[in-house]
Amino acid sequence: SDSRLPFFASLWLCFFSDFGGRVQIEASRVLPLLLDGQVKFPPALLLVNALCAFALNLAVFLLIGKTSALTMNIAGVIKDWLLIWFSFTVFQAPVTVLNLTGYIFCCAGVFVYNYIKLQKMKLKEKGAVGRKVTRDLESQQGSRMEAHQVRGKAAAPEGARIREGLQL
């Protein structure tokens, strides 16, 4: 079965459950402004915005499916760092000592997590390689023993013939 089916079903469920309430709220506030011509809003912009939101949700779903929710959270933290850096460099947004301490703490946590994860992966890989080498050695020893046993069986009848010849 397709694992994406619940995701797509939930998209439609969310759309229809949210649609009724949104129409009532937005229609009472936005529709009069649009009809009076006070707000110029191209419908294509709404469609592009909706497609971007859908693509973002699909990307999040696929990322979590391939990795984990923790990886998604770490990607979110990195995105937040980039936004903070951008707002600091472009808009000169103030960054306090407390903010900076929090960012450094988060960076350290991400680095420690990645280091531990990398070490576990190396250990697992090393163990898999060690098991493969052990299996290869065991299979080589097994084939040598089989070859030796075959040679021993083939030699036994000849040795028996020689002994029989000597006893005659």
MIVOSE-638233 format. One record per residue (C-alpha): x negated, y negated, z. Coordinates in steps of 0.2 Angstrom, whole numbers, plus 2048, in hexadecimal, padded with zeros to 3 digits. Layout:
N
<bamar><c1>X</c1><c2>Y</c2><c3>Z</c3></bamar>
...
//
This chain:
168
<bamar><c1>800</c1><c2>800</c2><c3>800</c3></bamar>
<bamar><c1>7FB</c1><c2>7EE</c2><c3>7FD</c3></bamar>
<bamar><c1>7F5</c1><c2>7E6</c2><c3>80D</c3></bamar>
<bamar><c1>7F9</c1><c2>7D4</c2><c3>806</c3></bamar>
<bamar><c1>80C</c1><c2>7D8</c2><c3>805</c3></bamar>
<bamar><c1>810</c1><c2>7D2</c2><c3>817</c3></bamar>
<bamar><c1>806</c1><c2>7C2</c2><c3>814</c3></bamar>
<bamar><c1>810</c1><c2>7BE</c2><c3>804</c3></bamar>
<bamar><c1>820</c1><c2>7C3</c2><c3>80D</c3></bamar>
<bamar><c1>81C</c1><c2>7B8</c2><c3>81B</c3></bamar>
<bamar><c1>819</c1><c2>7A9</c2><c3>810</c3></bamar>
<bamar><c1>82B</c1><c2>7AA</c2><c3>809</c3></bamar>
<bamar><c1>832</c1><c2>7AC</c2><c3>81A</c3></bamar>
<bamar><c1>829</c1><c2>79D</c2><c3>821</c3></bamar>
<bamar><c1>82E</c1><c2>793</c2><c3>811</c3></bamar>
<bamar><c1>840</c1><c2>797</c2><c3>813</c3></bamar>
<bamar><c1>841</c1><c2>795</c2><c3>826</c3></bamar>
<bamar><c1>838</c1><c2>784</c2><c3>825</c3></bamar>
<bamar><c1>841</c1><c2>77D</c2><c3>816</c3></bamar>
<bamar><c1>852</c1><c2>77A</c2><c3>81E</c3></bamar>
<bamar><c1>84B</c1><c2>770</c2><c3>82C</c3></bamar>
<bamar><c1>83F</c1><c2>766</c2><c3>821</c3></bamar>
<bamar><c1>84D</c1><c2>761</c2><c3>815</c3></bamar>
<bamar><c1>857</c1><c2>75A</c2><c3>823</c3></bamar>
<bamar><c1>849</c1><c2>751</c2><c3>82B</c3></bamar>
<bamar><c1>841</c1><c2>74B</c2><c3>81C</c3></bamar>
<bamar><c1>851</c1><c2>747</c2><c3>812</c3></bamar>
<bamar><c1>857</c1><c2>73B</c2><c3>820</c3></bamar>
<bamar><c1>847</c1><c2>731</c2><c3>820</c3></bamar>
<bamar><c1>83E</c1><c2>733</c2><c3>80F</c3></bamar>
<bamar><c1>84C</c1><c2>735</c2><c3>803</c3></bamar>
<bamar><c1>853</c1><c2>723</c2><c3>806</c3></bamar>
<bamar><c1>842</c1><c2>71C</c2><c3>803</c3></bamar>
<bamar><c1>840</c1><c2>725</c2><c3>7F3</c3></bamar>
<bamar><c1>851</c1><c2>721</c2><c3>7ED</c3></bamar>
<bamar><c1>84E</c1><c2>70E</c2><c3>7F1</c3></bamar>
<bamar><c1>83E</c1><c2>70E</c2><c3>7E7</c3></bamar>
<bamar><c1>834</c1><c2>709</c2><c3>7F7</c3></bamar>
<bamar><c1>829</c1><c2>718</c2><c3>7F6</c3></bamar>
<bamar><c1>820</c1><c2>71E</c2><c3>7E6</c3></bamar>
<bamar><c1>81C</c1><c2>730</c2><c3>7E7</c3></bamar>
<bamar><c1>819</c1><c2>73A</c2><c3>7D8</c3></bamar>
<bamar><c1>820</c1><c2>74C</c2><c3>7D9</c3></bamar>
<bamar><c1>810</c1><c2>753</c2><c3>7D1</c3></bamar>
<bamar><c1>806</c1><c2>74E</c2><c3>7E1</c3></bamar>
<bamar><c1>812</c1><c2>758</c2><c3>7EC</c3></bamar>
<bamar><c1>810</c1><c2>767</c2><c3>7E1</c3></bamar>
<bamar><c1>7FD</c1><c2>765</c2><c3>7E1</c3></bamar>
<bamar><c1>7FD</c1><c2>763</c2><c3>7F4</c3></bamar>
<bamar><c1>808</c1><c2>773</c2><c3>7F6</c3></bamar>
<bamar><c1>7FD</c1><c2>77D</c2><c3>7EB</c3></bamar>
<bamar><c1>7ED</c1><c2>778</c2><c3>7F5</c3></bamar>
<bamar><c1>7F6</c1><c2>77C</c2><c3>805</c3></bamar>
<bamar><c1>7FB</c1><c2>78D</c2><c3>7FE</c3></bamar>
<bamar><c1>7E9</c1><c2>790</c2><c3>7F7</c3></bamar>
<bamar><c1>7E2</c1><c2>78C</c2><c3>809</c3></bamar>
<bamar><c1>7EE</c1><c2>798</c2><c3>811</c3></bamar>
<bamar><c1>7E9</c1><c2>7A6</c2><c3>805</c3></bamar>
<bamar><c1>7D7</c1><c2>7A2</c2><c3>807</c3></bamar>
<bamar><c1>7D8</c1><c2>7A3</c2><c3>81A</c3></bamar>
<bamar><c1>7E2</c1><c2>7B4</c2><c3>819</c3></bamar>
<bamar><c1>7D5</c1><c2>7BC</c2><c3>80D</c3></bamar>
<bamar><c1>7C7</c1><c2>7B5</c2><c3>818</c3></bamar>
<bamar><c1>7CE</c1><c2>7BD</c2><c3>828</c3></bamar>
<bamar><c1>7D2</c1><c2>7CD</c2><c3>81E</c3></bamar>
<bamar><c1>7C0</c1><c2>7CF</c2><c3>818</c3></bamar>
<bamar><c1>7B7</c1><c2>7C9</c2><c3>828</c3></bamar>
<bamar><c1>7C0</c1><c2>7C5</c2><c3>839</c3></bamar>
<bamar><c1>7CA</c1><c2>7B7</c2><c3>842</c3></bamar>
<bamar><c1>7BA</c1><c2>7B3</c2><c3>84B</c3></bamar>
<bamar><c1>7B1</c1><c2>7AF</c2><c3>83B</c3></bamar>
<bamar><c1>7C0</c1><c2>7A4</c2><c3>836</c3></bamar>
<bamar><c1>7BE</c1><c2>79B</c2><c3>846</c3></bamar>
<bamar><c1>7AB</c1><c2>798</c2><c3>844</c3></bamar>
<bamar><c1>7AF</c1><c2>792</c2><c3>832</c3></bamar>
<bamar><c1>7BB</c1><c2>786</c2><c3>83A</c3></bamar>
<bamar><c1>7AE</c1><c2>780</c2><c3>846</c3></bamar>
<bamar><c1>7A2</c1><c2>77D</c2><c3>838</c3></bamar>
<bamar><c1>7AF</c1><c2>773</c2><c3>82E</c3></bamar>
<bamar><c1>7B2</c1><c2>768</c2><c3>83D</c3></bamar>
<bamar><c1>79F</c1><c2>765</c2><c3>83F</c3></bamar>
<bamar><c1>79F</c1><c2>75F</c2><c3>82D</c3></bamar>
<bamar><c1>7AE</c1><c2>754</c2><c3>82F</c3></bamar>
<bamar><c1>7A6</c1><c2>74C</c2><c3>83F</c3></bamar>
<bamar><c1>796</c1><c2>74A</c2><c3>836</c3></bamar>
<bamar><c1>79F</c1><c2>742</c2><c3>827</c3></bamar>
<bamar><c1>7A9</c1><c2>736</c2><c3>832</c3></bamar>
<bamar><c1>799</c1><c2>731</c2><c3>83B</c3></bamar>
<bamar><c1>78E</c1><c2>72E</c2><c3>82C</c3></bamar>
<bamar><c1>79B</c1><c2>726</c2><c3>820</c3></bamar>
<bamar><c1>7A7</c1><c2>71D</c2><c3>82C</c3></bamar>
<bamar><c1>79B</c1><c2>71B</c2><c3>83B</c3></bamar>
<bamar><c1>7A7</c1><c2>723</c2><c3>847</c3></bamar>
<bamar><c1>7A1</c1><c2>723</c2><c3>859</c3></bamar>
<bamar><c1>79A</c1><c2>733</c2><c3>860</c3></bamar>
<bamar><c1>798</c1><c2>733</c2><c3>873</c3></bamar>
<bamar><c1>78B</c1><c2>73D</c2><c3>87D</c3></bamar>
<bamar><c1>799</c1><c2>748</c2><c3>883</c3></bamar>
<bamar><c1>79E</c1><c2>74C</c2><c3>871</c3></bamar>
<bamar><c1>78C</c1><c2>74F</c2><c3>86C</c3></bamar>
<bamar><c1>78A</c1><c2>75B</c2><c3>87A</c3></bamar>
<bamar><c1>79A</c1><c2>764</c2><c3>875</c3></bamar>
<bamar><c1>793</c1><c2>766</c2><c3>863</c3></bamar>
<bamar><c1>782</c1><c2>76C</c2><c3>869</c3></bamar>
<bamar><c1>78B</c1><c2>779</c2><c3>874</c3></bamar>
<bamar><c1>796</c1><c2>77F</c2><c3>866</c3></bamar>
<bamar><c1>787</c1><c2>780</c2><c3>85A</c3></bamar>
<bamar><c1>77D</c1><c2>78A</c2><c3>867</c3></bamar>
<bamar><c1>78C</c1><c2>796</c2><c3>869</c3></bamar>
<bamar><c1>78D</c1><c2>799</c2><c3>856</c3></bamar>
<bamar><c1>77B</c1><c2>79C</c2><c3>855</c3></bamar>
<bamar><c1>77A</c1><c2>7A8</c2><c3>863</c3></bamar>
<bamar><c1>789</c1><c2>7B1</c2><c3>85C</c3></bamar>
<bamar><c1>781</c1><c2>7B3</c2><c3>84B</c3></bamar>
<bamar><c1>771</c1><c2>7B8</c2><c3>852</c3></bamar>
<bamar><c1>779</c1><c2>7C6</c2><c3>85D</c3></bamar>
<bamar><c1>784</c1><c2>7CB</c2><c3>84E</c3></bamar>
<bamar><c1>774</c1><c2>7CC</c2><c3>843</c3></bamar>
<bamar><c1>76B</c1><c2>7D7</c2><c3>850</c3></bamar>
<bamar><c1>779</c1><c2>7E3</c2><c3>851</c3></bamar>
<bamar><c1>77A</c1><c2>7E4</c2><c3>83E</c3></bamar>
<bamar><c1>767</c1><c2>7E8</c2><c3>83D</c3></bamar>
<bamar><c1>769</c1><c2>7F5</c2><c3>84B</c3></bamar>
<bamar><c1>777</c1><c2>7FD</c2><c3>842</c3></bamar>
<bamar><c1>76E</c1><c2>7FD</c2><c3>831</c3></bamar>
<bamar><c1>75E</c1><c2>804</c2><c3>83A</c3></bamar>
<bamar><c1>769</c1><c2>812</c2><c3>841</c3></bamar>
<bamar><c1>771</c1><c2>816</c2><c3>831</c3></bamar>
<bamar><c1>760</c1><c2>816</c2><c3>828</c3></bamar>
<bamar><c1>759</c1><c2>821</c2><c3>836</c3></bamar>
<bamar><c1>767</c1><c2>82D</c2><c3>835</c3></bamar>
<bamar><c1>765</c1><c2>82E</c2><c3>822</c3></bamar>
<bamar><c1>752</c1><c2>832</c2><c3>824</c3></bamar>
<bamar><c1>756</c1><c2>83F</c2><c3>831</c3></bamar>
<bamar><c1>763</c1><c2>847</c2><c3>825</c3></bamar>
<bamar><c1>757</c1><c2>846</c2><c3>817</c3></bamar>
<bamar><c1>749</c1><c2>84F</c2><c3>821</c3></bamar>
<bamar><c1>755</c1><c2>85C</c2><c3>827</c3></bamar>
<bamar><c1>75B</c1><c2>860</c2><c3>816</c3></bamar>
<bamar><c1>749</c1><c2>861</c2><c3>810</c3></bamar>
<bamar><c1>744</c1><c2>86C</c2><c3>81E</c3></bamar>
<bamar><c1>754</c1><c2>877</c2><c3>81B</c3></bamar>
<bamar><c1>750</c1><c2>878</c2><c3>808</c3></bamar>
<bamar><c1>73E</c1><c2>87D</c2><c3>80C</c3></bamar>
<bamar><c1>744</c1><c2>88A</c2><c3>819</c3></bamar>
<bamar><c1>750</c1><c2>891</c2><c3>80C</c3></bamar>
<bamar><c1>742</c1><c2>892</c2><c3>7FF</c3></bamar>
<bamar><c1>736</c1><c2>89A</c2><c3>80B</c3></bamar>
<bamar><c1>744</c1><c2>8A7</c2><c3>80F</c3></bamar>
<bamar><c1>747</c1><c2>8AA</c2><c3>7FD</c3></bamar>
<bamar><c1>734</c1><c2>8AD</c2><c3>7FA</c3></bamar>
<bamar><c1>733</c1><c2>8B8</c2><c3>809</c3></bamar>
<bamar><c1>742</c1><c2>8C3</c2><c3>803</c3></bamar>
<bamar><c1>73A</c1><c2>8C4</c2><c3>7F2</c3></bamar>
<bamar><c1>729</c1><c2>8C9</c2><c3>7F9</c3></bamar>
<bamar><c1>730</c1><c2>8D6</c2><c3>805</c3></bamar>
<bamar><c1>735</c1><c2>8E2</c2><c3>7F8</c3></bamar>
<bamar><c1>724</c1><c2>8E1</c2><c3>7EF</c3></bamar>
<bamar><c1>71B</c1><c2>8E3</c2><c3>800</c3></bamar>
<bamar><c1>726</c1><c2>8F2</c2><c3>803</c3></bamar>
<bamar><c1>721</c1><c2>8FA</c2><c3>7F2</c3></bamar>
<bamar><c1>70F</c1><c2>8F7</c2><c3>7F6</c3></bamar>
<bamar><c1>710</c1><c2>900</c2><c3>807</c3></bamar>
<bamar><c1>71A</c1><c2>90E</c2><c3>7FE</c3></bamar>
<bamar><c1>70D</c1><c2>910</c2><c3>7F1</c3></bamar>
<bamar><c1>6FF</c1><c2>911</c2><c3>7FE</c3></bamar>
<bamar><c1>709</c1><c2>91E</c2><c3>808</c3></bamar>
<bamar><c1>70B</c1><c2>929</c2><c3>7F8</c3></bamar>
//
